[in-house]
Amino acid sequence: MRIIFFRAMTAAIVVIAVICAAGLASAQIISPVQPDQPLVVEPPPPPTPTPTRPPVVGPLQPIVEPEPPIVPTATPALPPVQPPTVPTATPTQPPTVPTATPTLPPTVPTAAPTLPPAVTSTLPPTVAPPQPPAIQPTRTPQNDSAGAGTQISSGPGDKLFPAISGNSIVWYDDRSVSVQHYDIPSGNTSTISSSTSTPIGLPYELAIDGNNVVWTGVDPQAKGDIVFLYDIVSGGLQQVTDGSGVPGFPGVSQDYVVWIDGDELGDVYLYDIASGNITPVTADPYEQLLTDIGGNTIVWADNETEGGDLDIAVASLEQPQVRLLGDFGEDSYPDVSSDGNRVAWINALDNETAVYLYDVSTENVTQITGGSANPDAVAVDGDHVVYSDWRNGNLDIYLYDLSTGVETPITQDPYGQSYPEISEGVIVWMGNNTGQWDIYTTEVTGGAPPAPVQTSLVQLTPAPEGEI
């Protein structure tokens, strides 16, 4: 350290000596004086500055900048952070759109699965339609002796109120609200009329004879019930009535249509298919209902007798006289054979029912069933009478042969069978074998079909009041 200091001092002294010598030299340089010229003394040049070094004092020490004192930063106290209040969103309800009430056509009542519809406009309580039993659990039809018959209808829904004539069978389809036609030779089924083509209402009973089919239906334009007539061959459909009344229980033959006008009392009317003329058959203060026609014979139930019990009235197109059949109990559901020669009906007395038969040519009345029999629907054609019977606790179909006097069960099973009809030895009925009502048929062996009868066109005169 000392050596360094000494050398530094020596160097400083040498520098100072050099500066002083230079100054003296500059002071002696004076330009020679020229005569007649003024003396110009030029100033000496400025000395060259020599950088001055600071004296070296001891060893050099690094300069340490003092660090500023650390002042703790006060953390400002923050107010507690509250979560922002999120308003509860009120769900936006869609605007209430008023439900448009569709314009509906007149309500067509649907047939109950087990009960035929009651026609309250014309039936008194004492002659309510027979009720098929409640629908039983579904089973697969079996081909055994206890359940004879071939099912000819198919598909869901009940098939009700079959009618037969020759090779044609018709029935009402509850699901499609339509009248169905079954051709026996071909086995084909077709729709005659439906609610989308011609309003058919709810027919309590269809009727057929030859190619003519009739039923009652609802016409929205006429705002009333109408009797419709359909020709199977031509496919023609016509209205027999104009909708001004409440017609019901139509019957048909080759040439005529009959029905009951369901006004306050109800009268029998006859329609001539060829001429289009309508003739009242009855005009009296008594109630008539449940009509049918075959050949020249018209039948219906009439409450003309004292006490209000229904009797069977028989009239002929050839003469205006009316004969009442049955003088005890209540008689209803008449059916006339296609040739008009025989009339069958149900008699109810003391909670028992029986089948009776009237022979038009002999005017004899015969009781067909008795004992444990309990029939509720009947049909006749030729020598055969068919009926449904409750004797076994459920409805079964029976056949009675007039030529032999023998009764034969057609069905014997725990499932309901009802509304039998017969034509030319073929029986048709509605059965509940599969859990819904379907149409069944069977053929009677040895039954000769009756010869067709050509009816004559006659003009009926309404019976005087009180005569029937």
The 8 nearest C-alpha neighbors of each residue, nearest first, counted from 0:
[[1, 3, 2, 4, 57, 58, 5, 56],
 [0, 2, 4, 3, 5, 57, 6, 7],
 [3, 1, 5, 4, 0, 6, 7, 8],
 [4, 2, 0, 6, 1, 5, 7, 8],
 [3, 5, 1, 7, 2, 6, 0, 8],
 [6, 4, 2, 8, 7, 3, 1, 9],
 [7, 5, 9, 3, 8, 4, 2, 10],
 [6, 8, 4, 10, 5, 9, 3, 11],
 [7, 9, 11, 5, 6, 10, 4, 12],
 [10, 8, 6, 12, 11, 7, 5, 13],
 [9, 11, 13, 7, 8, 12, 6, 14],
 [10, 12, 8, 14, 9, 13, 7, 15],
 [11, 13, 15, 9, 14, 10, 16, 8],
 [14, 12, 16, 10, 11, 15, 17, 9],
 [15, 13, 11, 17, 16, 12, 10, 18],
 [14, 16, 12, 18, 13, 17, 11, 19],
 [17, 15, 13, 19, 14, 18, 20, 12],
 [16, 18, 14, 20, 19, 15, 21, 13],
 [19, 17, 15, 21, 16, 20, 14, 22],
 [18, 20, 22, 16, 21, 17, 15, 23],
 [21, 19, 17, 23, 22, 18, 16, 24],
 [20, 22, 24, 18, 19, 23, 17, 25],
 [21, 23, 19, 25, 20, 24, 18, 26],
 [22, 24, 26, 20, 21, 25, 19, 27],
 [25, 23, 21, 26, 27, 22, 20, 28],
 [26, 24, 22, 27, 23, 28, 43, 21],
 [25, 27, 23, 24, 28, 22, 43, 29],
 [28, 26, 24, 25, 29, 23, 22, 30],
 [27, 29, 25, 26, 30, 24, 43, 23],
 [28, 30, 27, 31, 40, 26, 41, 25],
 [29, 31, 32, 28, 40, 39, 41, 38],
 [32, 30, 33, 29, 38, 28, 34, 39],
 [33, 31, 34, 30, 38, 36, 37, 39],
 [34, 32, 36, 31, 35, 37, 38, 30],
 [33, 35, 36, 32, 37, 38, 31, 39],
 [34, 36, 33, 37, 32, 38, 39, 31],
 [37, 35, 34, 33, 38, 32, 39, 31],
 [38, 36, 39, 35, 33, 34, 32, 40],
 [37, 39, 40, 36, 32, 33, 30, 31],
 [40, 38, 37, 41, 30, 36, 32, 29],
 [39, 41, 38, 42, 29, 30, 43, 37],
 [42, 40, 39, 43, 29, 30, 44, 28],
 [41, 43, 40, 44, 45, 26, 25, 39],
 [42, 44, 25, 45, 41, 26, 46, 22],
 [45, 43, 46, 42, 25, 47, 41, 22],
 [44, 46, 43, 47, 48, 42, 22, 25],
 [47, 45, 48, 44, 22, 18, 43, 21],
 [46, 48, 49, 45, 44, 18, 50, 21],
 [49, 47, 46, 50, 45, 51, 18, 14],
 [48, 50, 51, 47, 14, 46, 18, 52],
 [51, 49, 48, 52, 47, 53, 14, 11],
 [50, 52, 49, 53, 48, 54, 11, 14],
 [53, 51, 54, 50, 55, 11, 49, 7],
 [52, 54, 55, 51, 56, 50, 7, 11],
 [55, 53, 56, 52, 7, 8, 51, 4],
 [56, 54, 57, 53, 4, 7, 58, 59],
 [55, 57, 54, 58, 4, 59, 53, 0],
 [58, 56, 55, 59, 0, 4, 1, 60],
 [57, 59, 60, 56, 0, 55, 4, 3],
 [60, 58, 57, 61, 56, 55, 62, 0],
 [61, 59, 62, 58, 63, 57, 56, 55],
 [62, 60, 63, 59, 64, 58, 65, 57],
 [63, 61, 60, 64, 59, 65, 66, 58],
 [62, 64, 61, 65, 66, 60, 67, 59],
 [63, 65, 66, 62, 67, 61, 68, 60],
 [64, 66, 63, 67, 68, 62, 69, 61],
 [67, 65, 64, 68, 69, 63, 70, 62],
 [68, 66, 69, 65, 70, 64, 71, 63],
 [67, 69, 70, 66, 65, 71, 72, 64],
 [70, 68, 71, 67, 66, 72, 65, 73],
 [69, 71, 68, 72, 67, 73, 66, 74],
 [72, 70, 69, 73, 74, 68, 67, 75],
 [73, 71, 74, 70, 69, 75, 68, 76],
 [72, 74, 75, 71, 76, 70, 77, 69],
 [75, 73, 72, 76, 77, 71, 70, 78],
 [76, 74, 73, 77, 72, 78, 71, 79],
 [75, 77, 74, 78, 73, 79, 80, 72],
 [78, 76, 75, 79, 80, 74, 81, 73],
 [77, 79, 80, 76, 81, 75, 74, 82],
 [80, 78, 81, 77, 76, 82, 83, 75],
 [79, 81, 78, 82, 77, 83, 76, 84],
 [80, 82, 83, 79, 84, 78, 77, 85],
 [83, 81, 84, 80, 85, 79, 86, 78],
 [82, 84, 85, 81, 80, 86, 79, 87],
 [83, 85, 86, 82, 81, 87, 80, 88],
 [86, 84, 83, 87, 88, 82, 81, 89],
 [87, 85, 88, 84, 89, 83, 90, 82],
 [86, 88, 89, 85, 84, 90, 91, 83],
 [89, 87, 90, 86, 85, 91, 92, 84],
 [88, 90, 87, 91, 86, 92, 85, 93],
 [91, 89, 88, 92, 87, 93, 86, 94],
 [90, 92, 89, 93, 88, 94, 95, 87],
 [91, 93, 90, 94, 95, 89, 96, 88],
 [94, 92, 95, 91, 96, 90, 97, 89],
 [95, 93, 96, 92, 91, 97, 98, 90],
 [94, 96, 97, 93, 92, 98, 91, 99],
 [95, 97, 94, 98, 93, 99, 92, 100],
 [98, 96, 99, 95, 100, 94, 93, 101],
 [99, 97, 100, 96, 95, 101, 94, 102],
 [98, 100, 101, 97, 96, 102, 103, 95],
 [99, 101, 98, 102, 103, 97, 96, 104],
 [102, 100, 103, 99, 98, 104, 97, 105],
 [101, 103, 100, 104, 99, 105, 106, 219],
 [102, 104, 101, 105, 106, 100, 219, 107],
 [103, 105, 106, 219, 102, 107, 218, 101],
 [106, 104, 219, 107, 103, 217, 222, 218],
 [107, 105, 108, 104, 103, 200, 109, 217],
 [106, 108, 200, 105, 109, 201, 217, 104],
 [109, 107, 106, 201, 110, 200, 116, 111],
 [110, 108, 111, 107, 173, 201, 176, 174],
 [109, 111, 116, 173, 112, 108, 115, 201],
 [110, 112, 114, 113, 109, 115, 116, 173],
 [113, 111, 114, 110, 157, 435, 134, 436],
 [112, 114, 133, 111, 131, 134, 132, 115],
 [113, 115, 130, 111, 131, 112, 116, 110],
 [114, 116, 130, 117, 110, 111, 113, 128],
 [117, 115, 110, 114, 118, 203, 111, 128],
 [118, 116, 119, 128, 115, 127, 122, 203],
 [119, 117, 120, 122, 121, 116, 203, 127],
 [120, 118, 122, 121, 117, 123, 124, 127],
 [119, 121, 118, 261, 122, 262, 245, 263],
 [122, 120, 119, 261, 118, 288, 123, 265],
 [121, 123, 119, 118, 126, 120, 127, 124],
 [122, 124, 125, 126, 121, 127, 119, 120],
 [125, 123, 126, 127, 122, 119, 128, 117],
 [124, 126, 123, 127, 122, 329, 308, 309],
 [127, 125, 124, 123, 122, 128, 331, 329],
 [126, 128, 124, 125, 122, 129, 117, 123],
 [129, 127, 117, 130, 126, 115, 116, 118],
 [130, 128, 375, 127, 131, 376, 115, 114],
 [129, 131, 114, 128, 115, 132, 113, 127],
 [130, 132, 114, 113, 417, 129, 415, 133],
 [133, 131, 415, 113, 130, 134, 393, 394],
 [134, 132, 113, 135, 131, 114, 415, 112],
 [133, 135, 434, 113, 132, 431, 435, 136],
 [134, 136, 434, 133, 137, 414, 431, 432],
 [137, 135, 434, 138, 134, 433, 432, 435],
 [138, 136, 434, 433, 135, 139, 432, 435],
 [137, 139, 433, 140, 136, 432, 434, 135],
 [138, 140, 433, 141, 137, 432, 434, 142],
 [141, 139, 138, 432, 433, 142, 146, 150],
 [142, 140, 143, 139, 146, 138, 147, 145],
 [141, 143, 140, 146, 147, 144, 148, 145],
 [144, 142, 145, 146, 141, 147, 140, 148],
 [143, 145, 146, 147, 142, 410, 411, 409],
 [146, 144, 411, 143, 410, 412, 147, 409],
 [145, 147, 410, 144, 143, 411, 412, 148],
 [148, 146, 410, 144, 145, 409, 143, 142],
 [147, 149, 441, 440, 439, 146, 150, 410],
 [148, 150, 439, 440, 151, 441, 147, 438],
 [149, 151, 439, 438, 152, 148, 440, 437],
 [150, 152, 438, 439, 149, 153, 440, 437],
 [153, 151, 438, 437, 150, 154, 158, 439],
 [154, 152, 151, 155, 437, 150, 438, 156],
 [153, 155, 156, 152, 157, 437, 174, 158],
 [156, 154, 153, 157, 174, 435, 158, 173],
 [155, 157, 174, 173, 158, 154, 435, 172],
 [156, 158, 436, 173, 435, 172, 159, 437],
 [159, 157, 172, 437, 436, 171, 173, 438],
 [158, 160, 171, 170, 161, 157, 429, 172],
 [159, 161, 170, 204, 171, 418, 205, 162],
 [162, 160, 170, 169, 159, 428, 429, 168],
 [163, 161, 169, 168, 206, 420, 207, 205],
 [164, 162, 168, 167, 422, 207, 420, 421],
 [163, 165, 208, 422, 167, 209, 207, 166],
 [164, 166, 167, 422, 423, 209, 163, 208],
 [165, 167, 183, 182, 164, 184, 168, 163],
 [168, 166, 182, 164, 165, 163, 181, 183],
 [169, 167, 163, 181, 162, 180, 164, 182],
 [168, 170, 180, 162, 179, 161, 181, 163],
 [171, 169, 161, 179, 160, 159, 178, 162],
 [170, 172, 178, 159, 158, 177, 173, 179],
 [173, 171, 158, 177, 176, 174, 175, 178],
 [172, 174, 176, 157, 175, 156, 158, 110],
 [175, 173, 156, 176, 172, 157, 155, 177],
 [174, 176, 177, 173, 172, 193, 194, 156],
 [177, 175, 173, 172, 174, 193, 194, 178],
 [176, 178, 193, 172, 175, 192, 171, 179],
 [177, 179, 171, 192, 191, 170, 190, 172],
 [180, 178, 190, 170, 169, 191, 189, 171],
 [179, 181, 169, 189, 188, 168, 190, 191],
 [182, 180, 188, 168, 187, 167, 169, 183],
 [181, 183, 167, 186, 187, 185, 184, 166],
 [182, 184, 166, 186, 185, 167, 181, 168],
 [185, 183, 186, 182, 166, 187, 167, 181],
 [186, 184, 187, 183, 182, 181, 188, 166],
 [185, 187, 183, 182, 184, 181, 188, 151],
 [188, 186, 185, 182, 181, 189, 183, 180],
 [189, 187, 181, 180, 182, 186, 179, 190],
 [190, 188, 180, 179, 191, 181, 187, 182],
 [189, 191, 179, 192, 178, 180, 177, 188],
 [192, 190, 178, 179, 180, 189, 193, 177],
 [191, 193, 178, 177, 190, 197, 196, 194],
 [194, 192, 177, 195, 196, 197, 176, 178],
 [193, 195, 198, 197, 196, 176, 199, 177],
 [196, 194, 193, 197, 198, 192, 177, 176],
 [197, 195, 193, 194, 192, 198, 199, 177],
 [196, 198, 194, 193, 192, 199, 195, 218],
 [199, 197, 194, 217, 216, 200, 218, 193],
 [216, 198, 200, 217, 197, 194, 201, 215],
 [201, 199, 216, 217, 107, 198, 202, 215],
 [200, 202, 203, 199, 108, 216, 107, 109],
 [203, 201, 204, 215, 214, 200, 205, 216],
 [204, 202, 201, 116, 205, 248, 115, 160],
 [203, 205, 202, 160, 248, 206, 214, 249],
 [204, 206, 214, 213, 162, 202, 160, 207],
 [205, 207, 213, 250, 212, 162, 251, 204],
 [208, 206, 212, 211, 164, 251, 162, 163],
 [207, 209, 252, 164, 211, 210, 251, 253],
 [208, 210, 211, 164, 253, 207, 165, 252],
 [209, 211, 231, 230, 208, 232, 212, 207],
 [210, 212, 230, 208, 207, 209, 229, 231],
 [213, 211, 207, 229, 228, 206, 230, 210],
 [214, 212, 228, 206, 227, 205, 229, 207],
 [215, 213, 205, 227, 226, 202, 249, 216],
 [214, 216, 226, 202, 225, 227, 247, 199],
 [199, 217, 215, 200, 225, 224, 198, 226],
 [218, 216, 224, 200, 198, 199, 223, 225],
 [217, 219, 221, 220, 222, 198, 223, 224],
 [220, 218, 222, 221, 105, 217, 104, 223],
 [221, 219, 222, 218, 223, 217, 242, 104],
 [220, 222, 218, 242, 223, 219, 241, 243],
 [223, 221, 219, 220, 218, 242, 224, 217],
 [222, 224, 242, 221, 217, 218, 243, 225],
 [223, 225, 217, 242, 216, 245, 218, 246],
 [224, 226, 242, 216, 240, 215, 217, 227],
 [225, 227, 215, 239, 240, 214, 238, 216],
 [228, 226, 238, 213, 214, 239, 237, 215],
 [227, 229, 213, 237, 212, 236, 238, 239],
 [228, 230, 236, 212, 235, 211, 231, 213],
 [229, 231, 211, 234, 235, 210, 232, 233],
 [232, 230, 210, 234, 233, 229, 211, 212],
 [233, 231, 230, 234, 210, 235, 211, 229],
 [234, 232, 235, 230, 231, 229, 236, 210],
 [235, 233, 230, 231, 232, 236, 229, 191],
 [234, 236, 230, 233, 229, 237, 231, 232],
 [237, 235, 229, 228, 234, 230, 227, 238],
 [238, 236, 228, 227, 239, 229, 235, 226],
 [239, 237, 227, 240, 226, 228, 225, 241],
 [238, 240, 226, 227, 237, 228, 241, 225],
 [241, 239, 225, 226, 238, 242, 243, 227],
 [240, 242, 243, 225, 239, 238, 221, 244],
 [243, 241, 223, 225, 224, 221, 244, 240],
 [242, 244, 241, 223, 245, 221, 240, 224],
 [245, 243, 242, 246, 260, 262, 261, 223],
 [244, 246, 261, 224, 260, 262, 247, 223],
 [247, 245, 260, 261, 259, 244, 224, 258],
 [246, 248, 259, 249, 258, 215, 260, 261],
 [247, 249, 289, 258, 290, 259, 204, 250],
 [250, 248, 258, 257, 247, 214, 213, 290],
 [251, 249, 291, 257, 206, 292, 256, 258],
 [252, 250, 256, 255, 292, 208, 207, 206],
 [251, 253, 208, 255, 254, 293, 292, 294],
 [252, 254, 208, 255, 209, 211, 251, 294],
 [255, 253, 252, 272, 271, 273, 454, 256],
 [256, 254, 271, 252, 270, 272, 251, 253],
 [255, 257, 251, 270, 250, 269, 252, 271],
 [258, 256, 269, 250, 249, 268, 270, 251],
 [259, 257, 249, 248, 268, 267, 247, 290],
 [260, 258, 267, 247, 246, 266, 288, 265],
 [259, 261, 246, 265, 266, 245, 262, 244],
 [262, 260, 245, 265, 246, 121, 259, 120],
 [261, 263, 265, 264, 260, 245, 244, 120],
 [264, 262, 265, 261, 286, 120, 121, 260],
 [265, 263, 286, 262, 285, 266, 284, 261],
 [266, 264, 261, 260, 262, 286, 287, 259],
 [265, 267, 260, 259, 281, 287, 282, 268],
 [266, 268, 259, 280, 281, 258, 279, 260],
 [267, 269, 279, 280, 257, 258, 278, 259],
 [268, 270, 257, 278, 277, 256, 279, 280],
 [271, 269, 277, 256, 255, 276, 272, 257],
 [270, 272, 255, 275, 276, 274, 273, 254],
 [273, 271, 275, 255, 254, 274, 270, 256],
 [274, 272, 271, 275, 254, 276, 255, 270],
 [275, 273, 276, 271, 272, 270, 277, 456],
 [274, 276, 271, 272, 273, 270, 277, 239],
 [275, 277, 271, 274, 270, 278, 272, 269],
 [278, 276, 270, 269, 271, 275, 268, 279],
 [277, 279, 269, 268, 280, 270, 276, 459],
 [280, 278, 268, 281, 461, 267, 269, 277],
 [279, 281, 461, 267, 268, 278, 269, 459],
 [282, 280, 461, 267, 266, 279, 462, 283],
 [281, 283, 461, 266, 464, 462, 279, 280],
 [282, 284, 464, 285, 281, 465, 463, 266],
 [285, 283, 264, 286, 282, 464, 465, 303],
 [286, 284, 303, 283, 302, 264, 287, 301],
 [285, 287, 264, 265, 302, 301, 288, 284],
 [286, 288, 301, 265, 266, 300, 285, 299],
 [287, 289, 300, 290, 259, 299, 121, 301],
 [290, 288, 299, 248, 300, 332, 291, 333],
 [289, 291, 299, 298, 288, 248, 258, 250],
 [292, 290, 250, 298, 297, 334, 299, 335],
 [291, 293, 297, 250, 296, 251, 252, 335],
 [294, 292, 339, 337, 296, 338, 335, 252],
 [293, 295, 339, 338, 296, 452, 337, 454],
 [294, 296, 316, 315, 339, 454, 293, 297],
 [297, 295, 315, 339, 293, 294, 292, 314],
 [296, 298, 292, 314, 313, 291, 315, 293],
 [297, 299, 313, 291, 290, 312, 292, 314],
 [300, 298, 290, 289, 312, 288, 311, 333],
 [299, 301, 311, 288, 310, 331, 287, 289],
 [300, 302, 287, 309, 310, 303, 286, 311],
 [303, 301, 309, 307, 308, 304, 286, 310],
 [302, 304, 285, 301, 467, 305, 307, 286],
 [305, 303, 302, 307, 306, 308, 309, 310],
 [306, 304, 307, 303, 308, 302, 309, 326],
 [305, 307, 308, 304, 302, 303, 309, 328],
 [306, 308, 302, 305, 304, 309, 303, 301],
 [309, 307, 329, 302, 306, 310, 304, 328],
 [308, 310, 302, 329, 301, 330, 300, 307],
 [309, 311, 330, 301, 300, 325, 324, 302],
 [310, 312, 300, 324, 323, 299, 301, 330],
 [311, 313, 323, 299, 298, 322, 300, 301],
 [312, 314, 298, 322, 321, 297, 323, 311],
 [315, 313, 321, 297, 296, 320, 298, 322],
 [316, 314, 296, 317, 318, 295, 297, 319],
 [315, 317, 295, 318, 457, 296, 314, 459],
 [316, 318, 315, 457, 319, 295, 455, 459],
 [319, 317, 315, 316, 320, 459, 314, 321],
 [318, 320, 459, 460, 321, 315, 314, 462],
 [321, 319, 318, 314, 322, 315, 462, 313],
 [322, 320, 314, 313, 467, 312, 319, 323],
 [321, 323, 313, 312, 324, 314, 320, 467],
 [324, 322, 312, 311, 310, 313, 321, 325],
 [325, 323, 311, 310, 312, 322, 326, 313],
 [326, 324, 310, 327, 311, 323, 330, 328],
 [325, 327, 324, 328, 310, 323, 304, 329],
 [328, 326, 325, 329, 348, 308, 330, 310],
 [329, 327, 348, 347, 346, 330, 308, 326],
 [328, 330, 309, 347, 308, 346, 310, 348],
 [331, 329, 346, 310, 309, 345, 311, 347],
 [330, 332, 345, 300, 333, 344, 346, 309],
 [331, 333, 344, 345, 289, 334, 376, 300],
 [334, 332, 344, 343, 331, 299, 298, 335],
 [335, 333, 343, 378, 342, 291, 344, 332],
 [334, 336, 342, 293, 341, 339, 292, 343],
 [335, 337, 380, 339, 379, 338, 341, 293],
 [336, 338, 293, 339, 294, 380, 335, 208],
 [337, 339, 294, 336, 452, 340, 293, 451],
 [338, 340, 294, 293, 296, 336, 337, 341],
 [341, 339, 359, 338, 358, 336, 360, 342],
 [342, 340, 358, 336, 357, 359, 335, 339],
 [341, 343, 335, 357, 356, 334, 336, 358],
 [344, 342, 356, 334, 355, 333, 379, 357],
 [343, 345, 333, 332, 355, 354, 331, 334],
 [346, 344, 354, 331, 330, 353, 332, 355],
 [345, 347, 330, 353, 352, 329, 354, 328],
 [348, 346, 352, 329, 328, 351, 330, 350],
 [347, 349, 328, 351, 350, 352, 346, 329],
 [350, 348, 351, 347, 328, 352, 329, 346],
 [351, 349, 348, 347, 352, 373, 328, 346],
 [352, 350, 348, 349, 347, 373, 353, 346],
 [351, 353, 347, 373, 346, 374, 348, 345],
 [352, 354, 346, 368, 345, 374, 369, 373],
 [355, 353, 345, 367, 368, 344, 366, 346],
 [356, 354, 366, 367, 344, 365, 343, 345],
 [355, 357, 343, 365, 364, 342, 366, 358],
 [356, 358, 364, 342, 363, 341, 359, 343],
 [359, 357, 341, 362, 363, 361, 360, 340],
 [360, 358, 362, 340, 361, 341, 357, 342],
 [359, 361, 358, 362, 340, 363, 341, 357],
 [362, 360, 363, 358, 359, 357, 364, 340],
 [363, 361, 359, 358, 360, 357, 364, 341],
 [364, 362, 358, 361, 357, 365, 359, 356],
 [363, 365, 357, 356, 358, 362, 355, 366],
 [366, 364, 356, 355, 367, 357, 363, 358],
 [365, 367, 355, 368, 354, 356, 364, 353],
 [366, 368, 354, 355, 365, 356, 369, 353],
 [369, 367, 353, 354, 366, 372, 370, 355],
 [370, 368, 372, 353, 371, 367, 366, 373],
 [369, 371, 372, 368, 373, 353, 351, 390],
 [372, 370, 390, 369, 373, 368, 389, 391],
 [373, 371, 390, 369, 370, 374, 368, 388],
 [372, 374, 388, 389, 352, 390, 353, 371],
 [375, 373, 388, 387, 352, 353, 376, 372],
 [374, 376, 387, 129, 388, 345, 373, 377],
 [377, 375, 386, 387, 418, 374, 345, 332],
 [376, 378, 386, 385, 344, 419, 343, 387],
 [379, 377, 420, 385, 334, 384, 386, 421],
 [380, 378, 384, 336, 383, 343, 385, 335],
 [381, 379, 336, 383, 422, 421, 382, 337],
 [380, 382, 449, 383, 448, 336, 379, 423],
 [383, 381, 401, 400, 402, 380, 384, 379],
 [384, 382, 400, 380, 381, 379, 399, 401],
 [383, 385, 379, 399, 378, 398, 400, 380],
 [386, 384, 398, 378, 397, 377, 399, 419],
 [385, 387, 377, 376, 397, 396, 419, 374],
 [386, 388, 396, 395, 374, 417, 376, 394],
 [387, 389, 374, 373, 394, 395, 390, 375],
 [390, 388, 394, 393, 373, 392, 391, 374],
 [389, 391, 372, 373, 392, 388, 371, 393],
 [392, 390, 393, 389, 394, 395, 388, 411],
 [391, 393, 389, 390, 394, 413, 388, 395],
 [394, 392, 389, 391, 415, 413, 395, 414],
 [393, 395, 389, 415, 388, 416, 387, 417],
 [396, 394, 416, 387, 388, 410, 411, 393],
 [395, 397, 387, 409, 410, 386, 408, 416],
 [398, 396, 408, 409, 386, 385, 407, 387],
 [399, 397, 385, 407, 406, 384, 408, 400],
 [398, 400, 406, 384, 405, 383, 385, 401],
 [401, 399, 383, 404, 405, 402, 403, 382],
 [402, 400, 382, 404, 403, 383, 399, 384],
 [401, 403, 400, 404, 382, 405, 383, 399],
 [404, 402, 405, 401, 400, 399, 406, 382],
 [403, 405, 401, 400, 402, 399, 406, 367],
 [406, 404, 403, 400, 399, 407, 401, 398],
 [405, 407, 399, 398, 400, 404, 397, 408],
 [406, 408, 398, 397, 409, 399, 405, 400],
 [409, 407, 397, 410, 396, 398, 411, 406],
 [408, 410, 396, 397, 147, 407, 398, 411],
 [411, 409, 146, 396, 395, 408, 147, 145],
 [412, 410, 145, 146, 395, 408, 409, 413],
 [411, 413, 414, 145, 146, 410, 395, 415],
 [414, 412, 393, 415, 411, 394, 392, 135],
 [415, 413, 412, 432, 431, 416, 135, 393],
 [414, 416, 394, 431, 430, 132, 393, 395],
 [417, 415, 430, 395, 394, 429, 396, 431],
 [416, 418, 387, 429, 419, 428, 394, 430],
 [419, 417, 428, 376, 429, 160, 420, 387],
 [420, 418, 428, 427, 417, 386, 385, 378],
 [421, 419, 427, 378, 426, 162, 428, 163],
 [420, 422, 426, 425, 380, 427, 163, 424],
 [423, 421, 164, 425, 424, 380, 165, 163],
 [424, 422, 448, 425, 165, 447, 421, 449],
 [423, 425, 443, 446, 422, 442, 448, 421],
 [426, 424, 442, 422, 421, 423, 441, 443],
 [427, 425, 421, 441, 440, 420, 442, 424],
 [426, 428, 440, 420, 419, 439, 421, 425],
 [429, 427, 419, 418, 439, 438, 417, 161],
 [428, 430, 438, 437, 417, 416, 436, 439],
 [431, 429, 416, 436, 437, 432, 415, 438],
 [430, 432, 436, 435, 415, 434, 433, 414],
 [431, 433, 414, 430, 434, 140, 138, 137],
 [434, 432, 137, 138, 435, 431, 139, 140],
 [435, 433, 137, 136, 135, 431, 134, 432],
 [434, 436, 431, 433, 157, 437, 134, 156],
 [435, 437, 431, 157, 430, 158, 429, 159],
 [438, 436, 158, 429, 430, 152, 157, 435],
 [437, 439, 429, 152, 150, 151, 428, 430],
 [440, 438, 150, 149, 428, 427, 148, 151],
 [441, 439, 427, 148, 149, 426, 428, 150],
 [440, 442, 148, 426, 425, 149, 427, 443],
 [441, 443, 425, 424, 426, 444, 440, 148],
 [444, 442, 424, 425, 446, 445, 441, 426],
 [445, 443, 446, 442, 424, 447, 425, 441],
 [444, 446, 447, 443, 424, 442, 448, 423],
 [447, 445, 424, 444, 443, 448, 423, 382],
 [446, 448, 445, 449, 423, 424, 381, 382],
 [449, 447, 423, 446, 424, 381, 450, 422],
 [450, 448, 381, 451, 447, 423, 338, 380],
 [449, 451, 452, 448, 338, 381, 447, 337],
 [452, 450, 338, 449, 453, 337, 294, 448],
 [453, 451, 338, 294, 454, 450, 337, 339],
 [452, 454, 451, 455, 294, 253, 254, 295],
 [455, 453, 295, 294, 452, 456, 254, 253],
 [454, 456, 457, 453, 295, 317, 316, 254],
 [455, 457, 454, 458, 271, 316, 254, 317],
 [458, 456, 455, 459, 316, 317, 318, 454],
 [457, 459, 460, 456, 278, 316, 317, 318],
 [460, 458, 319, 457, 461, 280, 278, 316],
 [459, 461, 462, 319, 458, 280, 279, 278],
 [462, 460, 280, 281, 279, 282, 463, 459],
 [461, 463, 281, 460, 464, 466, 282, 319],
 [464, 462, 466, 465, 461, 282, 283, 467],
 [463, 465, 283, 466, 462, 282, 467, 284],
 [464, 466, 467, 463, 283, 303, 284, 462],
 [467, 465, 464, 463, 462, 321, 283, 320],
 [466, 465, 321, 303, 462, 464, 323, 322]]
